[in-house]
Amino acid sequence: MAITDWPAAERPRERLLGLGAGALSDAELLAIFLRTGVAGKTAVDLARDLLAEFGGLRPLLTADARSFCRARGLGPAKYAQLQAVLEMGRRHLHETLARGEPLTSPATTRRYLAARLRDHPHEVFACLFLDNRHRLIAYEELFRGTIDGASVHPREVVRRSLALNAAALILAHNHPSGVAEPSTADAGITRRLRDALALVDVRVLDHVIVGDGECVSLAERGLV
């Protein structure tokens, strides 16, 4: 039976319009994105098969182009659409932070950092540069690779802070392992950066570590 033959209260699109996107299952949301099924399968059936094949929604959304396009019912056009949707989500979060208001919501800040950093296959170290009212000036990814004292250069963070006329910043990096617990190296580089930036009157407000599904604030741990 085609989805159009289902009762209106059971169709994913009608459920979204009536109840909101949060009321839908992963399969229903994916079915709306897919729009159509394949021979013998509705879009919802295909969505369920894809979620089972990839191991969930996030592995599907973060799959590389080759793996994504190899799956039945997908292809380059769907991959391009998905990447556009994901990028719009990231830009929406960025605009929320950059609309000229002080960063007063740790939850919004962490959602943005997670969206930017969580899915990198390698470690990425980034900074949110802020003005004296803690409004966002810029987000920049400065270093890649293993984040330790040898790969994160305080002089570069200081140089960018001065170039952007930043008064404060929030440090962030991801743990590709998915475990957001801070390491000894994380605490050490935080202290080095805090001390270096203090010499030019720039405050480190926090260092956020992004894992799989969670973010840890070193400020809340008393490590900043």
Residue, then its C-alpha position, 0 to 999 in steps of 0.5 A: m500500500a502506498i503512503t498516500d493510501w494510508p490514513a492521514a493521521e499516519r502519513p509522515r508529512e501530515r504528522l509533521l505538519g500536525l504534531g511538529a517534527g519532534a513527534l516523528s520517528d527517525a524513519e518517518l523523518l528520513a522518509i520525508f527526505l527520501r520522498t519516494g520509495v523503491a519497487g515494493k517498498t514505501a519511503v518509510d519501509l526504505a527508510r527503515d531498511l537504510l537505518a538498519e543498514f547504516g546502524g542508525l540515523r547519525p551514521l547515515l547522515t555522516a556517511d561518505a559519498r561512496s558509502f551513501c550512494r552505494a545504498r539502494g534508493l540513494g545516489p548523488a542527488k540525494y547525497a547533495q541534498l543531504q549535505a545541503v540540509l546539514e550545512m543549512g543546519r550548521r549555518h542556522l546555528h551560526e546565525t543564532l550565535a552571530r546575531g549580535e547578542p552576548l553568548t548567554s546560552p551555554a546549550t546553544t553554544r555547545r549545540y553549535l560546536a557539536a554541529r561543527l566538530r562532532d563528525h570530523p574523523h580527526e581531532v580539530f581545535a577551534c576557537l570562538f572569538l568574542d568581543n568585550r560583551h561576549r558577542l561572536i566575532a568569528y569561529e575559526e578552526l586553527f589546528r588539526g591532528t592530535i591535540d596536544g602541547a606540540s600541535v596547538h601553538p599558543r602564539e597562533v591563537v594569540r595572533r588571531s585574537l589580536a588580529l580579530n580584536a577579541a576580548a575573550l574566547i571559547l576554546a573547543h576541540n573534538h574527540p573522534s573516539g566519541v568520549a568527551e572526558p578531558s585528558t591530562a593533555d587537554a587540561g595542560i593546553t588549556r592552562r598554556l593558552r589561558d596564561a599566554l592569552a592573559l598576557v594580552d588581556v584576552r580571557v579564556l571563558d571555557h574549553v569545550i570538548v565535543g564527543d559523540g552526543e555530549c560536550v564537556s566544559l572544562a570551566e565547569r570542571g574548574l580547569v579553566 
